[in-house]
Structures are given as structure tokens and as C-alpha cells.
Amino acid sequence: MDHCIISFPESNFSPLSLQFNARLGEYLTLENSPILFGCRTGLCGTCLVRVVGEIPPPGAEEKELLAILSPDDAQARLACQIRLTGDIAIRTYQSDEI
């Protein structure tokens, strides 16, 4: 697999095809996704999303912030920290459950 498909269920945004191992935060913009970004470094939590699909587990710093922002939600991730290893569906955290 050399590309991964990122879809945005229940939004008007079209799916994106991005390179395998790409960092999601480097490619998503207001024009191509419903995801908002602040710092893009994993410190502010603005890009909190729910993810369905296979991605690597969060690193230590991301885990710390997720424990505060979304305790006990296994689908919660910071979009800026996601490295693509497969097709995923993402929704803004304010949306209903995936």
C-alpha cells in the first residue's frame, strides 16, 4: 500500500488520498477537511478527533493530553499527531459517535 484514504463521514468533504506514513497534520487544511488546527504540535488539543481505522498508538505526550481531553475514549486522537498506516475515517470530536 503506498496511499491511504482519509474519509470524513457525515461531512461535505471529499475523501483524500495521502502517502503512506504521511503525518495527517501536514496535509489537512480548512479547504480539504472539517478538522481545525491550532498549534499542529500536539500541545493545544484543537485537532481532537475520533478515528476509525488502523493507526499507530499515541506517543507519551499525546497520551497525556488525551487523558485530560477525552478520558476512556479509545477512538480519540490528535489529528496533528496521526501517522497514516491505513485507510481511516475521522470526525471532529464534537460530532456524534463514529
N, C-alpha and C positions, 0 to 999 in steps of 0.2 A: 504494500500500500504506500503510495507516495503522496496522496492527498487525503484530507479528512473533510467531511461535510459537517458544517455547523448550521443547525436549523433553529429557528425562533418560533416555536409553537404559539398559536393564538396572537400573532402579531402580523403586521403588513410587510415585514421584512423578508426578502428572499433568502434562501439558504446560500451559504458561502462555501466555496471550496478553497481550503488553505493547505499549504505544505505540511506534511507530516513533521512533527516536532516543533512546529511554529509556536511561538508564545502568543496566545489569543489577544492579549492587551496591546500588542504591537500592530494589530490589523483592524480591530473594531473601531468604528467611528460613529458619530451621530447619524451619518448618512447611510450606513450599511447595517446598523443594528439598534435594538432598543436599549442597549446597555450603556449606562452613564459611567464615566470615569472621573476620578479626582486626581490622585497622585500617581497612579499607574505603577506604584512600587509595593503595594500590599500593606500600606500603613493606615489609610483613611477609611476603608470599608465601603466606599461609594459604589463599587462594582460588584457588590454581593449578589450572587445569582444562585439559582437551583439548576443542577446539571443532571441529565440522564445520559449515561454512556460511560465508556471506559476511559478514565484519565488517571495519571499518576496521583498518588495520595498527596495531601498538602504537606508542605515543609513545616518546620517547627514554628517559625514566626507566623505563618498563615494559620496554623492550628490555634495559636494563642488568640488571634483576633476572631476566628470563627467561634471559639468557646464563649466569647463575650457577645458577639452579634447574633449567633444562631446556635445556641447550645442544643445538642442532641439532634441536629438535623444533618443526616449523612449526605444529603444532596447539596448542601450549601457549600459554595466555594467563592473565592475572589477571582473574577474573570481575568484580571491582570496577571494572575499567577498560574493560569492553566496552560500547560504544555500539551499540544494535541497529539494523541496517540491512537485516535479512532474517531468515528463519527459521534457527534454529541448533539443533544437538544438542550438549549438553555433558555431560561426565563428570568426576568428580573425578579428579585426576591419578593417584591410587593405583590406579585401575581399569585393566583391560586396555585395549589399543589400541581406538580407536573403529572 
